[in-house]
Amino acid sequence: MYLILGFTKKTSYILARYLLKNQDIPLIIADQRKTIEQEELLRELMTLGVVYDELKNQDLSLLDKYPISKVFLSPGVPRSIPLVQKALDLGIEVLNDIEYFYRLFPNRTYVAITGTDGKTTVTTWLGEVLERERKVVLVGNIGNPIFDCADKVYDDYIFLVEMSSFQLESISTFKPNIALITNINEDHLDRYKSMDDYAHTKKRIFLNQNATDTAIINSDDEYSSSFLKDIKSKKYFFSLKKEVDLSYKDSSLWVVKEKFFNTQKLKMKGFHNIQNALTVIAVAKNLGVDDIYIKEGLEHFKGVPHRLQYLGEYKGRKFYNDSKATTAQAVALALTAFDEPVILLAGGRSKSIDFKPLKHKIQEKTKRVFLFGEMAEELQKSWELKKDDVFSSMKEAFKGALDSSEIGDTILLSPGGASFDAYTSYEERGDHFISLVNSYKIKNN
């Protein structure tokens, strides 16, 4: 009997459906919440096999009530909660869908991508490059739930697995053929004891690799460089500052010592996207993709929604949606992408990240800042802004930004905080910002 802890439509439901259809194993579904959507999904699962409804229950008594042999953990459920810790104490295995999928299908080709910033962009970009020559599917923290790809037809696909630190916590045998960390910066310190603890979790992406596998490493990243002695796989390096396997100099990307691609052909703003392009080349080269397809994919990629997404210009104002920026480093990268100072909208829910070091960048790169959400006052103090820079919602902050703007200004949403104070995801927050921009266009048409 398996316990699925944390019930979501994208991950847990798909996993449960697979287990019921293919393994006929009784399941207990538990979650802190009990929503209408969850109840509907649960009723669907009950038509497939034996399912016990424990929604709105994560009590320790579940371990006494049922003979549980495995606990499947959704990414949003911390391993630190009492129920999980008690299960571990009792010798019950705690894992996630990616780990279990790998055990069932160990011979497929896996490319695992993690990092504080850039992992979604890199995963998506890789997909566009690789699909020009190979069959590819995006899974994990992005794209399809991994158990939607269990059919035999996927045997010859390349699995691009975007992995958050939360997902990496619950792997034990997962062994990607290629593993990549884009960078490691302050993030999720509301969940981890320290930066070292957070970085150690990211390092787990290399945990099971051996000499037949490849680790792609950011030579410019302090934490990634510190992992080198523990990595057993082949090492392939990229850098914006040094001459390594993949480098940047003279407005070009270099493979070893040969010029490969002119960065002026990239369609996305920001120096960080030059680094992202290096990682894309690194993976594609290690998979044997033809250079012509790599260059085509680099040149044609326009970015991902909610990551420095250009929304157009209206009445002389340019609008950018960077809702996916949920760290200080991501905000810094967004600001650096612009030559002229911007009007910045920032806020959301705190992840216990120190934003004080960003103060000088804020002073240098912003014309005005409008703050919203639970952490608005925290940012106002960290950046030594005025109290009237704090607004009750993003809608009010956006109105303030418009009222203060002039022809030639750029209005940028790059929040820095998580979305969960007012939205279910960064996508919903970004979509709200897009709707505010569109409403402004309609009213002023």
C-alpha positions as CSV (number, residue, x, y, z in Angstrom):
1,M,0.0,0.0,0.0
2,Y,1.4,3.4,-1.1
3,L,0.8,6.8,0.5
4,I,0.7,9.8,-1.9
5,L,1.4,12.9,0.1
6,G,0.4,16.2,-1.5
7,F,-2.3,15.8,-4.2
8,T,-1.9,17.9,-7.4
9,K,-3.4,17.4,-10.8
10,K,-0.1,17.7,-12.6
11,T,2.1,15.3,-10.6
12,S,0.3,13.2,-8.0
13,Y,-2.9,12.5,-10.0
14,I,-0.9,11.3,-13.0
15,L,1.3,9.1,-10.8
16,A,-1.7,7.6,-9.0
17,R,-3.5,6.9,-12.3
18,Y,-0.4,5.0,-13.5
19,L,-0.1,3.0,-10.3
20,L,-3.7,2.0,-10.3
21,K,-3.8,1.0,-14.0
22,N,-0.5,-0.8,-14.2
23,Q,0.3,-2.1,-10.7
24,D,-3.1,-2.5,-9.0
25,I,-1.7,-1.2,-5.7
26,P,-4.1,0.3,-3.1
27,L,-3.4,4.0,-2.6
28,I,-3.9,6.5,0.2
29,I,-4.2,10.1,-1.0
30,A,-3.4,12.7,1.7
31,D,-3.1,16.4,1.6
32,Q,-3.4,19.4,3.9
33,R,-6.2,20.8,1.7
34,K,-9.5,19.5,0.3
35,T,-10.6,21.4,-2.8
36,I,-13.4,20.7,-5.2
37,E,-10.8,19.9,-7.9
38,Q,-9.1,17.4,-5.6
39,E,-12.3,15.7,-4.8
40,E,-13.2,15.3,-8.5
41,L,-9.8,13.9,-9.3
42,L,-10.1,11.5,-6.4
43,R,-13.5,10.2,-7.6
44,E,-11.9,9.5,-11.0
45,L,-9.1,7.5,-9.4
46,M,-11.6,5.5,-7.4
47,T,-13.1,4.1,-10.6
48,L,-9.6,2.6,-11.4
49,G,-8.9,0.8,-8.1
50,V,-8.7,0.9,-4.4
51,V,-8.2,4.5,-3.2
52,Y,-8.5,5.8,0.4
53,D,-9.5,9.5,0.8
54,E,-7.3,11.2,3.4
55,L,-7.6,14.7,2.0
56,K,-7.2,17.4,4.7
57,N,-5.2,14.9,6.8
58,Q,-1.4,14.7,7.2
59,D,-1.6,13.3,10.7
60,L,0.9,10.8,12.1
61,S,-1.9,8.4,12.7
62,L,-1.9,7.5,9.0
63,L,1.1,5.4,9.6
64,D,-0.8,3.3,12.2
65,K,-4.0,3.2,10.2
66,Y,-2.5,1.7,7.0
67,P,0.3,-0.8,6.2
68,I,2.3,1.7,4.1
69,S,5.4,0.5,2.3
70,K,6.2,3.6,0.2
71,V,5.5,7.4,0.5
72,F,5.4,9.4,-2.7
73,L,6.1,13.0,-2.0
74,S,4.9,15.9,-4.1
75,P,7.6,18.7,-4.6
76,G,5.7,21.2,-2.5
77,V,5.6,18.9,0.6
78,P,8.8,19.4,2.7
79,R,10.6,16.2,3.9
80,S,10.8,17.9,7.3
81,I,7.1,17.6,8.2
82,P,6.4,15.2,11.1
83,L,4.6,12.6,9.0
84,V,7.5,12.2,6.6
85,Q,10.1,12.1,9.4
86,K,8.1,9.5,11.2
87,A,7.9,7.4,8.0
88,L,11.7,7.6,7.6
89,D,12.2,6.6,11.2
90,L,10.1,3.5,10.6
91,G,12.2,2.6,7.6
92,I,9.5,3.5,5.1
93,E,11.0,4.7,1.8
94,V,10.1,8.3,0.8
95,L,10.6,9.1,-2.9
96,N,9.0,11.0,-5.8
97,D,7.6,10.3,-9.2
98,I,10.9,11.0,-11.1
99,E,12.8,8.5,-8.9
100,Y,10.2,5.8,-9.4
101,F,9.9,6.4,-13.1
102,Y,13.7,6.0,-13.5
103,R,13.5,2.6,-11.7
104,L,10.9,1.4,-14.1
105,F,12.6,2.8,-17.2
106,P,16.4,3.0,-16.4
107,N,17.5,2.6,-20.0
108,R,15.9,5.7,-21.4
109,T,18.1,8.8,-22.1
110,Y,17.8,11.4,-19.4
111,V,19.2,15.0,-19.3
112,A,18.6,16.6,-15.9
113,I,18.7,20.3,-15.5
114,T,18.7,22.3,-12.3
115,G,19.9,25.6,-11.0
116,T,18.6,28.7,-9.1
117,D,18.0,30.7,-12.3
118,G,17.7,29.8,-15.9
119,K,16.6,26.1,-15.7
120,T,13.3,26.6,-17.4
121,T,14.8,28.7,-20.2
122,V,17.6,26.2,-20.7
123,T,15.2,23.2,-20.7
124,T,12.8,24.9,-23.1
125,W,15.6,26.1,-25.4
126,L,17.2,22.6,-25.4
127,G,13.8,21.2,-26.5
128,E,13.7,23.5,-29.4
129,V,17.3,22.7,-30.5
130,L,17.0,18.9,-30.0
131,E,13.7,18.4,-31.7
132,R,15.2,19.5,-35.0
133,E,17.1,16.2,-35.1
134,R,15.8,13.9,-32.2
135,K,12.6,13.0,-30.4
136,V,12.4,14.9,-27.2
137,V,10.0,15.4,-24.3
138,L,10.1,18.0,-21.5
139,V,9.2,16.6,-18.0
140,G,9.6,17.3,-14.3
141,N,9.3,20.8,-13.1
142,I,8.2,21.8,-16.6
143,G,6.1,20.4,-19.4
144,N,4.5,16.9,-19.1
145,P,4.1,15.0,-15.9
146,I,6.7,12.2,-16.3
147,F,4.2,9.4,-15.9
148,D,2.4,10.7,-18.9
149,C,5.4,9.4,-20.9
150,A,5.5,5.8,-19.7
151,D,4.3,4.2,-22.9
152,K,6.8,2.2,-24.9
153,V,6.7,4.8,-27.7
154,Y,8.9,7.0,-25.5
155,D,11.7,4.4,-25.3
156,D,13.8,6.3,-27.9
157,Y,13.0,9.8,-26.7
158,I,15.4,12.1,-24.9
159,F,13.9,13.1,-21.6
160,L,14.7,16.7,-20.6
161,V,14.0,16.7,-16.9
162,E,13.9,20.1,-15.2
163,M,14.4,19.5,-11.5
164,S,13.9,21.8,-8.5
165,S,15.8,21.4,-5.3
166,F,12.6,20.0,-3.8
167,Q,12.5,17.2,-6.4
168,L,16.2,16.5,-5.9
169,E,15.6,15.9,-2.2
170,S,13.7,12.7,-2.9
171,I,15.9,10.9,-5.4
172,S,18.2,8.0,-4.5
173,T,19.0,6.0,-7.7
174,F,18.1,8.5,-10.5
175,K,21.1,8.6,-12.8
176,P,20.9,11.1,-15.7
177,N,23.1,10.6,-18.7
178,I,23.8,14.3,-18.7
179,A,23.4,16.5,-15.6
180,L,23.6,20.3,-15.5
181,I,23.5,23.0,-12.8
182,T,23.1,26.4,-14.4
183,N,24.1,28.4,-11.3
184,I,23.5,28.4,-7.5
185,N,22.3,31.6,-5.8
186,E,20.3,32.5,-2.7
187,D,16.8,30.8,-2.9
188,H,14.4,28.9,-0.7
189,L,16.1,29.8,2.5
190,D,12.7,29.6,4.1
191,R,13.0,25.8,3.5
192,Y,16.8,25.2,3.9
193,K,18.9,25.8,6.9
194,S,21.7,27.6,5.0
195,M,23.1,28.3,1.5
196,D,25.4,25.3,2.0
197,D,22.3,23.1,2.7
198,Y,20.6,24.4,-0.4
199,A,23.7,24.0,-2.6
200,H,24.2,20.4,-1.3
201,T,20.7,19.6,-2.4
202,K,21.4,20.9,-5.9
203,K,24.6,18.8,-6.0
204,R,22.4,15.6,-5.7
205,I,21.8,15.9,-9.5
206,F,25.3,14.3,-9.9
207,L,24.8,11.8,-7.1
208,N,24.6,8.6,-9.0
209,Q,26.5,9.4,-12.2
210,N,29.5,7.4,-13.2
211,A,32.3,7.6,-15.7
212,T,29.9,6.9,-18.6
213,D,27.9,10.0,-17.8
214,T,28.6,13.7,-18.2
215,A,28.4,16.6,-15.7
216,I,28.1,20.0,-17.2
217,I,29.6,22.6,-14.8
218,N,29.5,26.4,-14.5
219,S,33.2,27.3,-14.0
220,D,32.1,30.8,-12.9
221,D,29.9,29.5,-10.1
222,E,31.5,29.2,-6.7
223,Y,29.3,26.4,-5.3
224,S,29.4,24.3,-8.5
225,S,33.2,24.5,-8.7
226,S,33.4,23.3,-5.1
227,F,31.6,20.0,-6.1
228,L,34.3,18.9,-8.6
229,K,36.1,16.4,-6.3
230,D,32.9,14.5,-5.6
231,I,31.7,14.2,-9.2
232,K,32.5,10.8,-10.7
233,S,31.3,11.5,-14.3
234,K,33.1,13.2,-17.2
235,K,33.3,17.0,-16.6
236,Y,32.4,19.5,-19.3
237,F,32.8,23.2,-18.4
238,F,31.3,26.4,-19.5
239,S,32.2,30.0,-18.6
240,L,31.6,33.6,-19.4
241,K,35.0,34.6,-18.0
242,K,37.5,31.8,-18.7
243,E,38.7,29.7,-21.7
244,V,37.2,26.3,-21.0
245,D,35.2,23.8,-23.1
246,L,32.6,26.4,-23.8
247,S,33.5,30.1,-23.5
248,Y,32.3,33.6,-24.3
249,K,34.6,36.3,-25.8
250,D,34.4,39.0,-28.5
251,S,30.6,38.7,-28.7
252,S,30.8,35.1,-29.7
253,L,30.4,31.6,-28.2
254,W,33.5,29.4,-28.5
255,V,33.7,25.6,-28.5
256,V,37.2,24.8,-27.2
257,K,39.2,27.4,-29.2
258,E,36.9,27.6,-32.3
259,K,34.4,30.4,-32.8
260,F,30.9,28.8,-32.9
261,F,28.1,31.4,-32.8
262,N,27.8,35.2,-32.8
263,T,25.7,36.3,-29.8
264,Q,24.3,39.2,-31.7
265,K,22.1,36.7,-33.5
266,L,20.3,35.8,-30.1
267,K,16.8,37.2,-29.9
268,M,16.7,37.5,-26.1
269,K,18.0,40.3,-23.9
270,G,20.5,39.9,-21.1
271,F,24.0,38.6,-20.4
272,H,22.5,35.7,-18.5
273,N,21.0,34.4,-21.8
274,I,24.5,34.2,-23.2
275,Q,25.3,31.9,-20.4
276,N,22.1,29.9,-21.0
277,A,23.1,29.6,-24.7
278,L,26.5,28.1,-23.6
279,T,24.7,25.4,-21.6
280,V,22.4,24.6,-24.5
281,I,25.4,24.1,-26.7
282,A,27.1,22.0,-24.0
283,V,24.2,19.5,-23.8
284,A,23.6,19.4,-27.5
285,K,27.2,18.7,-28.3
286,N,27.4,15.9,-25.8
287,L,24.3,14.3,-27.4
288,G,26.0,14.5,-30.8
289,V,23.5,17.0,-32.4
290,D,24.6,18.4,-35.7
291,D,26.1,21.9,-35.5
292,I,23.7,23.3,-38.0
293,Y,20.7,22.4,-35.9
294,I,22.3,23.8,-32.7
295,K,22.9,27.1,-34.5
296,E,19.4,27.2,-35.9
297,G,17.9,26.5,-32.5
298,L,20.1,29.2,-30.8
299,E,19.1,31.8,-33.4
300,H,15.4,31.2,-33.5
301,F,14.5,30.8,-29.8
302,K,12.5,33.7,-28.5
303,G,12.4,32.9,-24.8
304,V,9.8,31.5,-22.4
305,P,6.7,33.1,-21.1
306,H,7.1,35.1,-17.9
307,R,10.9,35.4,-18.2
308,L,11.8,38.8,-19.5
309,Q,8.8,38.4,-21.9
310,Y,8.4,41.5,-24.1
311,L,4.7,42.5,-24.1
312,G,5.1,45.3,-26.6
313,E,5.1,49.1,-26.6
314,Y,2.1,51.4,-26.2
315,K,1.9,55.2,-25.8
316,G,5.7,55.2,-25.8
317,R,6.0,52.8,-22.8
318,K,7.6,49.3,-23.2
319,F,6.3,46.5,-21.0
320,Y,8.2,43.4,-19.8
321,N,6.8,40.4,-17.8
322,D,9.5,38.7,-15.7
323,S,7.1,37.1,-13.2
324,K,9.4,34.0,-13.0
325,A,12.0,36.1,-11.2
326,T,11.7,34.9,-7.6
327,T,15.2,35.5,-6.3
328,A,17.4,38.6,-5.8
329,Q,19.8,37.3,-8.5
330,A,17.0,36.9,-11.0
331,V,15.9,40.5,-10.4
332,A,19.5,41.7,-10.8
333,L,19.9,39.8,-14.1
334,A,16.6,41.4,-15.4
335,L,17.7,44.9,-14.5
336,T,21.1,44.4,-16.1
337,A,19.5,43.4,-19.3
338,F,18.3,47.1,-19.8
339,D,20.6,49.9,-20.9
340,E,18.3,52.6,-19.4
341,P,16.8,52.8,-15.9
342,V,13.4,51.0,-15.7
343,I,10.2,51.4,-13.6
344,L,10.2,48.2,-11.5
345,L,7.3,46.4,-9.9
346,A,8.5,44.0,-7.2
347,G,7.1,42.0,-4.3
348,G,5.4,38.8,-3.4
349,R,6.0,36.3,-0.6
350,S,9.3,36.2,1.1
351,K,11.6,33.2,0.8
352,S,14.0,34.6,3.5
353,I,16.5,35.8,0.9
354,D,18.6,38.8,1.8
355,F,17.7,41.6,-0.7
356,K,20.0,44.3,0.9
357,P,22.9,43.5,-1.5
358,L,20.6,44.5,-4.4
359,K,20.2,48.0,-3.1
360,H,23.0,49.6,-5.2
361,K,21.7,47.8,-8.4
362,I,18.2,49.2,-7.6
363,Q,19.6,52.7,-7.2
364,E,21.6,52.3,-10.5
365,K,19.1,50.6,-12.7
366,T,15.7,51.9,-11.7
367,K,13.9,55.2,-12.2
368,R,11.2,54.3,-9.7
369,V,10.2,51.2,-7.7
370,F,6.6,50.1,-6.9
371,L,6.3,47.4,-4.3
372,F,3.4,45.0,-3.6
373,G,2.6,41.8,-1.7
374,E,3.5,40.4,1.7
375,M,7.2,41.3,1.4
376,A,6.7,44.9,0.1
377,E,7.8,46.5,3.4
378,E,10.7,44.1,3.7
379,L,11.9,45.3,0.2
380,Q,11.2,48.9,1.1
381,K,13.5,48.7,4.1
382,S,16.2,46.6,2.3
383,W,16.4,49.1,-0.5
384,E,15.8,52.2,1.7
385,L,12.8,53.4,-0.4
386,K,9.9,55.6,0.6
387,K,6.9,54.2,2.4
388,D,4.7,55.5,-0.4
389,D,6.4,53.1,-2.7
390,V,4.4,50.3,-1.1
391,F,1.0,49.3,-2.6
392,S,-1.7,46.9,-1.5
393,S,-1.6,44.8,-4.7
394,M,0.1,44.4,-8.0
395,K,-2.9,46.1,-9.7
396,E,-2.4,49.2,-7.5
397,A,1.4,49.1,-8.0
398,F,0.9,48.9,-11.8
399,K,-1.5,51.9,-11.7
400,G,1.1,53.9,-9.8
401,A,3.8,52.9,-12.3
402,L,1.6,54.1,-15.2
403,D,0.8,57.4,-13.5
404,S,4.4,58.1,-12.9
405,S,5.7,57.0,-16.3
406,E,6.7,59.1,-19.3
407,I,7.2,58.4,-23.0
408,G,10.3,56.3,-23.4
409,D,10.0,54.5,-20.1
410,T,10.1,50.7,-19.6
411,I,7.8,49.1,-17.0
412,L,9.2,45.8,-15.7
413,L,7.5,43.2,-13.5
414,S,10.4,41.4,-11.8
415,P,9.0,40.5,-8.4
416,G,11.8,38.8,-6.5
417,G,9.3,37.1,-4.2
418,A,7.2,33.9,-4.6
419,S,3.7,34.3,-6.0
420,F,1.8,32.4,-3.3
421,D,0.7,35.5,-1.3
422,A,-1.9,36.3,-3.9
423,Y,-1.6,33.8,-6.8
424,T,-1.4,30.0,-7.3
425,S,1.8,30.3,-9.4
426,Y,4.2,32.7,-11.1
427,E,2.3,32.0,-14.3
428,E,-1.0,33.3,-12.8
429,R,0.8,36.3,-11.5
430,G,2.4,36.9,-15.0
431,D,-0.9,36.4,-16.7
432,H,-2.5,39.0,-14.4
433,F,0.2,41.5,-15.3
434,I,-0.3,40.8,-19.0
435,S,-4.1,41.4,-18.5
436,L,-3.3,44.8,-16.8
437,V,-1.1,45.8,-19.7
438,N,-3.8,44.8,-22.2
439,S,-6.5,46.7,-20.2
440,Y,-4.3,49.8,-20.3
441,K,-3.9,49.4,-24.1
442,I,-7.7,49.0,-24.6
443,K,-8.6,52.0,-22.4
444,N,-6.1,54.2,-24.2
445,N,-6.8,53.1,-27.7
